[in-house]
Amino acid sequence: MISLRQWFLMVLPFALWGTAMAAMAPLVTSGGPLLVACLRLFPAGLALLIAVPLLGRSLFIASGDLVWFFVFTAIDASLFQMFLAKGLVETGAGLGSVLIDSQPLIVALLARTLFGNEINPIGWIGLMLGLVGIICLGSPPELLNHWLLLGESPSIDFLWNHGELWMLAAALAMALGTVLIRFACKESDPVAVTGWHMLIGSIPLLIWHVFDQNWSLIPQWNPYEWGLMAYASLFGSALAYGLFFWFANREEITSFSTLAFLTPVFALATGGLWLGERLAQLQWIGVILVLISVFLVSQRSRLWMPIDSSTNELSEETDL
């Protein structure tokens, strides 16, 4: 039975990610996506590596984990943050978060294949409801009009010219990272692995930014904007990723990753408070479906067991 404190800590990374998306959105257009991605990773990784020995844990990556560690770093740090930052330039925090957090569906399939995580009918219903909720939250109205009302079909250019493809690539990278952390932490501490992968993963992004002539080397941000960057790095990365990979390495991965469906809810709520955005009626339906999805997937074993038990009892009575 999960305690209220543990449940809060499990949800906290997704709340921090949702609010960090809103904090990063105005920064990528003024500082450049690669620099924002780098500044999000490097300080966060440094903070985690300082905290690791204070927590009495080892900083070293075991030799047997190194190959998977570098694969994990390339995909989950460098590629994911680059895709995320580039997508934010054109999608914004709310829609971007919605698209990225389709990744629990990918995680569920990977976990089923690699770790044998069971997905019973209740779980599949929850995942499908979550997908429908994500579509309601973030799909362009023109596309929904075409699907539901047989309206005019939107052009391919319209669907993909606002960064959606970058965000879906980020979703795939995040899903792969969620699975790869278990291979990278077989003999190493997950918090140390998270810190090192952020620190090392930021280096290619910084090098790319230095040679990109479209952006200045140092952004001209005011103190408030630097504060947003610090929040996205220390809270939206160091604390959020530290907690996320800690639980991902220990909890049942399908149920835990499904909590990512909550991130768009936090992102859209933050956008409403900070940017004055308001949810449309269809988006509220999406929020409700997402919350139902999280409940069904996280509690799928408990909800399905009574059905299994009653079925078995009925079979036994039939046999008699």
Backbone hydrogen bonds, N-H to C=O, Kabsch-Sander energy under -0.5 kcal/mol:
donor,donor_aa,acceptor,acceptor_aa,energy
7,W,3,S,-2.5
8,F,4,L,-2.3
9,L,5,R,-2.2
10,M,6,Q,-2.1
11,V,7,W,-1.9
12,L,8,F,-2.0
14,F,11,V,-0.8
15,A,11,V,-1.6
16,L,12,L,-2.6
17,W,13,P,-2.3
18,G,14,F,-2.1
19,T,15,A,-2.1
20,A,16,L,-2.3
21,M,17,W,-2.1
22,A,18,G,-1.2
23,A,19,T,-1.7
24,M,20,A,-2.4
25,A,21,M,-1.7
27,L,24,M,-1.0
28,V,24,M,-1.8
29,T,25,A,-0.6
30,S,27,L,-0.7
31,G,27,L,-3.0
32,G,27,L,-0.5
32,G,28,V,-0.8
36,V,32,G,-2.1
37,A,33,P,-2.3
38,C,34,L,-2.3
39,L,35,L,-3.2
40,R,36,V,-1.6
41,L,37,A,-1.6
42,F,38,C,-2.9
44,A,40,R,-0.5
45,G,41,L,-3.0
46,L,42,F,-2.3
47,A,43,P,-2.5
48,L,44,A,-2.2
49,L,45,G,-2.2
50,I,46,L,-1.8
51,A,47,A,-1.8
52,V,48,L,-2.0
54,L,50,I,-0.7
55,L,51,A,-1.5
55,L,52,V,-0.7
56,G,53,P,-1.4
57,R,52,V,-2.1
62,A,60,F,-0.6
65,D,62,A,-1.7
66,L,62,A,-0.6
66,L,63,S,-0.9
69,F,65,D,-2.5
70,F,66,L,-2.3
71,V,67,V,-1.8
72,F,68,W,-2.9
73,T,69,F,-2.7
74,A,70,F,-2.3
75,I,71,V,-2.1
76,D,72,F,-2.8
77,A,72,F,-0.6
77,A,73,T,-1.5
78,S,73,T,-1.7
79,L,74,A,-2.4
80,F,75,I,-1.6
81,Q,77,A,-1.9
82,M,78,S,-1.8
83,F,79,L,-2.9
84,L,80,F,-2.7
85,A,81,Q,-2.5
86,K,82,M,-2.5
87,G,83,F,-2.3
88,L,84,L,-2.1
89,V,85,A,-1.0
90,E,86,K,-0.5
90,E,87,G,-1.1
91,T,87,G,-2.0
92,G,88,L,-0.8
96,G,92,G,-1.7
97,S,93,A,-2.4
98,V,94,G,-2.0
99,L,95,L,-2.4
100,I,96,G,-2.4
101,D,97,S,-2.1
102,S,99,L,-1.3
103,Q,100,I,-1.6
105,L,102,S,-1.4
106,I,102,S,-0.6
107,V,103,Q,-2.6
108,A,104,P,-2.7
109,L,105,L,-1.6
110,L,106,I,-2.5
111,A,107,V,-3.3
112,R,108,A,-2.0
113,T,109,L,-1.8
114,L,110,L,-3.3
115,F,111,A,-1.8
116,G,111,A,-0.8
117,N,111,A,-1.6
124,W,120,N,-2.3
125,I,121,P,-2.4
126,G,122,I,-2.4
127,L,123,G,-2.6
128,M,124,W,-2.4
129,L,125,I,-2.5
130,G,126,G,-2.4
131,L,127,L,-2.1
132,V,128,M,-2.4
133,G,129,L,-2.6
134,I,130,G,-2.4
135,I,131,L,-2.2
136,C,132,V,-2.5
137,L,133,G,-2.1
138,G,134,I,-2.2
139,S,135,I,-2.4
143,L,140,P,-0.8
144,L,140,P,-1.9
145,N,141,P,-2.6
146,H,142,E,-1.6
147,W,143,L,-2.3
148,L,144,L,-3.1
149,L,145,N,-1.7
150,L,146,H,-0.7
151,G,145,N,-1.6
159,L,155,S,-1.6
160,W,156,I,-1.7
161,N,157,D,-1.0
163,G,160,W,-0.6
167,M,163,G,-2.0
168,L,164,E,-2.4
169,A,165,L,-2.0
170,A,166,W,-2.1
171,A,167,M,-2.1
172,L,168,L,-2.0
173,A,169,A,-2.3
174,M,170,A,-2.7
175,A,171,A,-2.3
176,L,172,L,-2.3
177,G,173,A,-2.3
178,T,174,M,-2.3
179,V,175,A,-1.4
180,L,176,L,-2.9
181,I,177,G,-1.7
182,R,179,V,-1.2
183,F,179,V,-0.5
183,F,180,L,-0.8
184,A,180,L,-2.0
185,C,181,I,-0.8
186,K,183,F,-0.7
193,V,189,D,-2.4
194,T,190,P,-2.2
195,G,191,V,-2.3
196,W,192,A,-2.7
197,H,193,V,-2.4
198,M,194,T,-1.7
199,L,195,G,-2.3
200,I,196,W,-2.8
201,G,197,H,-1.7
202,S,198,M,-1.2
203,I,199,L,-0.5
203,I,200,I,-1.0
205,L,201,G,-0.6
206,L,202,S,-2.1
207,I,203,I,-2.4
208,W,204,P,-2.3
209,H,205,L,-2.1
210,V,206,L,-2.3
211,F,207,I,-1.5
212,D,209,H,-1.0
213,Q,211,F,-0.8
215,W,212,D,-1.1
221,W,219,P,-1.4
226,W,222,N,-2.3
227,G,223,P,-2.0
228,L,224,Y,-1.9
229,M,225,E,-2.1
230,A,226,W,-2.4
231,Y,227,G,-2.3
232,A,228,L,-2.5
233,S,229,M,-1.9
234,L,230,A,-3.0
235,F,230,A,-0.5
235,F,231,Y,-1.8
236,G,231,Y,-2.4
237,S,233,S,-0.5
238,A,233,S,-2.6
239,L,234,L,-1.9
240,A,235,F,-1.4
241,Y,237,S,-3.0
242,G,237,S,-0.6
242,G,238,A,-1.7
243,L,239,L,-2.3
244,F,240,A,-2.6
245,F,241,Y,-2.6
246,W,242,G,-1.3
247,F,243,L,-2.4
248,A,244,F,-2.9
249,N,245,F,-1.4
250,R,247,F,-1.5
251,E,247,F,-4.1
253,I,251,E,-0.5
256,F,252,E,-2.1
257,S,253,I,-2.5
258,T,254,T,-1.4
259,L,255,S,-0.6
259,L,256,F,-1.5
260,A,257,S,-1.9
261,F,258,T,-2.1
262,L,259,L,-2.3
263,T,260,A,-1.5
266,F,262,L,-1.9
267,A,263,T,-2.8
268,L,264,P,-3.0
269,A,265,V,-2.2
270,T,266,F,-2.6
271,G,267,A,-2.4
272,G,268,L,-1.8
273,L,269,A,-1.8
274,W,270,T,-3.2
275,L,271,G,-1.9
276,G,272,G,-0.6
277,E,271,G,-1.7
284,W,280,A,-1.9
285,I,281,Q,-1.8
286,G,282,L,-1.9
287,V,283,Q,-2.3
288,I,284,W,-2.2
289,L,285,I,-2.4
290,V,286,G,-2.4
291,L,287,V,-2.2
292,I,288,I,-2.3
293,S,289,L,-2.4
294,V,290,V,-2.5
295,F,291,L,-1.9
296,L,292,I,-2.6
297,V,293,S,-2.6
298,S,294,V,-2.2
299,Q,295,F,-1.8
300,R,297,V,-1.0
303,L,299,Q,-2.4
304,W,300,R,-1.9
305,M,301,S,-2.2
308,D,304,W,-2.2
309,S,305,M,-3.1
310,S,306,P,-2.6
311,T,307,I,-2.1
312,N,308,D,-2.5
313,E,309,S,-2.5
314,L,310,S,-2.2
315,S,311,T,-2.2
316,E,312,N,-2.5
317,E,313,E,-2.3
318,T,314,L,-2.1
319,D,315,S,-2.3
320,L,316,E,-1.9
